[in-house]
Each structure stands twice: as structure tokens, then as C-alpha cells.
Amino acid sequence: MNDALTILEVKGVRVRFGRDTAVDGIDLELQRGELGCLLGPSGCGKTTVLRCIAGFQMPDQGDIRLDGVLVTGRGLCRPPEQRGIGMVFQDFALFPHLSIGDNIAFGLRGWPAGKRHARVAELLALVGLPGMAKAWPHQLSGGQQQRVALARALAPRPSLLLLDEPFSSLDVTLRESLAREVRNILRQEGISAILVTHDQHEAFAMADRICVLESGRLQQCDSAYNLYHRPVNRFVAGFIGEGVLLPGRVTDEGVETELGLLSGVTPPECRPGCLVDVLVRPDDLIHDDAAPDQAIVIDRAFRGSEFLYSLRMPSGAELLALVPSHHDHAIGESIGIRLEFDHLVVFPRSA
């Protein structure tokens, strides 16, 4: 029997296109009221998974259940219109010949007129566009059109909302703020959702749990905090955030590196003498003029309150450091650095 808290179950889903495997045995769950995300680079299979959930794509293997009901699998593929799912697309897909109110009411054609008008007004207020029912899509900005597309998808009160790269056509500065707005709107409506994106900042702003895909396989499904600080493999470590791998050797006391001995828990397979790589995030590296270890600035990027410095160690190893911007160092200058870890992330060199 399905757990009443689980709204979506995807088990063993595999999709092939000819000889190519686009999705290779994906398992995931979404709890009621949870906002999930499929995150990964282009071609990793995330949109194909979303299409399977929506009913647009029949997988070669695997089952999909919504609210405990089998909708895909064992020869069954319930059509999209029978799944109770809302969709928000990358291109908004608003009808240019319909007013904003009629766009939102498109999925409410079976409702009584009074309830339909009330729902449209309610949603326009919810998405921050009150009184815009008689406006036309071409009169709105991209961000406003995306809010209308969201309102239209929410109108029939779907049990699950799927968002396929919904912010990718918007200005970069607008994406993260709109993702937070959408998160708040979904919370108010009590709707579960899955976002597909290649942009980790959108994922961090919106999702409770993020599933990182690579080459059709699920690499890690976790909170943004754990993906950043506790990645399970090298791909997740490299894809999430910024960072570099610093060579080291495991000893009885910790991990010996060019920047000294690092204490922390290492994987069981990393016995003393094992060569490893230590993940160093820019915020793990502290600029300290009194530190004995020095590195040369080889590049820098001004970020307002901080500089992101690219540094080269005497061995040739390169690191990244976030430094308050009042520490203004020129390329070629030598600065003191030290490591300050909260989480030691180590990968065996042989991996």
C-alpha cells in the first residue's frame, strides 16, 4: 500500500532511443507538499524523466505511480490529461489570441462561470498581477508572462506540478528571485512540484530536495546543503558549487597535504598510505597574511563584497579562494593562505 505522504514514485525507469540509453534505471520519490528538482547538465536525461512522469514518454522499463495509482508500467501509459498534473514550459506557451484571464481559465472550461472568474482573480492576486485579467500576453514582460503560465497551470488545482526549465529564457538576475517567488506560491497552494533545470542557483532557491543526474543515472538526491558539503562522488563535487581537488595522502593522524595535516573522517577504503584528493571549496580557504603557506594570484573576479581569487601553489596545484574585497591583490602577487574545514570531503585517487 502506498504511503499517504508519497505523491510520486518512480521505480526502475529506463528509456532508450535506438542504441542510446537516455535514462538508466532511475528511482525517486516525492512527498506531498515537497518541492523537488532534477538537476544536471544538458543531455543528462532530466527532461526525459519529466516527460515520463507527465505521460508524454513511455519508458522501456519501470513503473510510475501518482498517489499510489499506477499510471505508467506493465503495458499501461495513462495519457497526460488523465494524470491530474500541471505543466509549466520553458517558452510559457501562452495563447496570444486570448486575454490573460482567458489564458488562466483555459483549463477551467467545465467550471461554472462564477467560480471560474473567482479562481482567475484569486490566482492573479497570488502571482502578483491583480487586475490584469483583460491584458494581453504581448503587453507583459517575460517575468509577468511566466507568472501567468504558472497561474494557468495551478488553476485546476493539480496534485503535482512539473516545471521544465521555466526560467531559462529570463534575464539571469530575474531567475533566482522568480524561483523563490514560485516556491512561495506553491507553498501557499499546497502543491507538490518537480523543477527541471541545469542551473543550480534556481534549484537552491526553489527545491527542498535536489536529484543530480549525469548520463541518465541518478548520482545523489539530497538537500542543497548536503550536495555542497557532502557530495557522494567526484561528479557531484564538481557540478555543484565551485571547488578544486587538492592531492593528499592518508596517515594515521589525518590527510597530509601541501597545506598541512587535515583532520576529519575519511572513507573506510582510504587506509593509511592511500593517495587521495581533498575537495577544497573557495570558502574553505582563508586569506591570512600571517600564514606560512603562500600562493600566487593567477586570476581574480570581483564580486562586490568579495574577490574570487584563483591561486597557484608552489607545487603547481591551483585553488580558489573567496576573500573580502578590501583585500585587493594584483595578479602575480603572493598571499598567505590556510585551510579551515567544517567538512572534510575525500575521494580515493584510484577513483
C-alpha positions, 0 to 999 in steps of 0.5 A, spaced: 500 500 500 502 506 498 504 511 503 499 517 504 505 522 504 508 519 497 505 523 491 510 520 486 514 514 485 518 512 480 521 505 480 526 502 475 525 507 469 529 506 463 528 509 456 532 508 450 532 511 443 535 506 438 542 504 441 542 510 446 540 509 453 537 516 455 535 514 462 538 508 466 534 505 471 532 511 475 528 511 482 525 517 486 520 519 490 516 525 492 512 527 498 506 531 498 507 538 499 515 537 497 518 541 492 523 537 488 528 538 482 532 534 477 538 537 476 544 536 471 547 538 465 544 538 458 543 531 455 543 528 462 536 525 461 532 530 466 527 532 461 526 525 459 524 523 466 519 529 466 516 527 460 515 520 463 512 522 469 507 527 465 505 521 460 508 524 454 514 518 454 513 511 455 519 508 458 522 501 456 522 499 463 519 501 470 513 503 473 510 510 475 505 511 480 501 518 482 498 517 489 499 510 489 495 509 482 499 506 477 499 510 471 505 508 467 508 500 467 506 493 465 503 495 458 499 501 461 501 509 459 495 513 462 495 519 457 497 526 460 490 529 461 488 523 465 494 524 470 491 530 474 498 534 473 500 541 471 505 543 466 509 549 466 514 550 459 520 553 458 517 558 452 510 559 457 506 557 451 501 562 452 495 563 447 496 570 444 489 570 441 486 570 448 486 575 454 490 573 460 484 571 464 482 567 458 489 564 458 488 562 466 481 559 465 483 555 459 483 549 463 477 551 467 472 550 461 467 545 465 467 550 471 461 554 472 462 561 470 462 564 477 467 560 480 471 560 474 472 568 474 473 567 482 479 562 481 482 567 475 482 573 480 484 569 486 490 566 482 492 573 479 492 576 486 497 570 488 502 571 482 502 578 483 498 581 477 491 583 480 487 586 475 490 584 469 485 579 467 483 583 460 491 584 458 494 581 453 500 576 453 504 581 448 503 587 453 507 583 459 514 582 460 517 575 460 517 575 468 509 577 468 508 572 462 511 566 466 507 568 472 501 567 468 503 560 465 504 558 472 497 561 474 494 557 468 497 551 470 495 551 478 488 553 476 485 546 476 488 545 482 493 539 480 496 534 485 503 535 482 506 540 478 512 539 473 516 545 471 521 544 465 526 549 465 521 555 466 526 560 467 531 559 462 529 564 457 529 570 463 534 575 464 539 571 469 538 576 475 530 575 474 531 567 475 533 566 482 528 571 485 522 568 480 524 561 483 523 563 490 517 567 488 514 560 485 516 556 491 512 561 495 506 560 491 506 553 491 507 553 498 501 557 499 497 552 494 499 546 497 502 543 491 507 538 490 512 540 484 518 537 480 523 543 477 527 541 471 533 545 470 541 545 469 542 551 473 543 550 480 542 557 483 534 556 481 534 549 484 537 552 491 532 557 491 526 553 489 527 545 491 527 542 498 530 536 495 535 536 489 536 529 484 543 530 480 543 526 474 549 525 469 548 520 463 541 518 465 543 515 472 541 518 478 548 520 482 545 523 489 538 526 491 539 530 497 538 537 500 542 543 497 546 543 503 548 536 503 550 536 495 555 542 497 558 539 503 557 532 502 557 530 495 557 522 494 562 522 488 567 526 484 561 528 479 557 531 484 563 535 487 564 538 481 557 540 478 555 543 484 558 549 487 565 551 485 571 547 488 578 544 486 581 537 488 587 538 492 592 531 492 593 528 499 595 522 502 592 518 508 596 517 515 594 515 521 593 522 524 589 525 518 590 527 510 597 530 509 597 535 504 601 541 501 597 545 506 598 541 512 595 535 516 587 535 515 583 532 520 576 529 519 573 522 517 575 519 511 572 513 507 573 506 510 577 504 503 582 510 504 587 506 509 593 509 511 598 510 505 592 511 500 593 517 495 587 521 495 584 528 493 581 533 498 575 537 495 577 544 497 571 549 496 573 557 495 570 558 502 574 553 505 580 557 504 582 563 508 586 569 506 591 570 512 597 574 511 600 571 517 600 564 514 606 560 512 603 557 506 603 562 500 600 562 493 600 566 487 594 570 484 593 567 477 586 570 476 581 574 480 573 576 479 570 581 483 564 580 486 562 586 490 563 584 497 568 579 495 574 577 490 574 570 487 581 569 487 584 563 483 591 561 486 597 557 484 601 553 489 608 552 489 607 545 487 603 547 481 596 545 484 591 551 483 585 553 488 580 558 489 579 562 494 573 567 496 576 573 500 573 580 502 574 585 497 578 590 501 583 585 500 585 587 493 591 583 490 594 584 483 595 578 479 602 575 480 602 577 487 603 572 493 598 571 499 598 567 505 593 562 505 590 556 510 585 551 510 579 551 515 574 545 514 567 544 517 567 538 512 572 534 510 570 531 503 575 525 500 575 521 494 580 515 493 585 517 487 584 510 484 577 513 483 
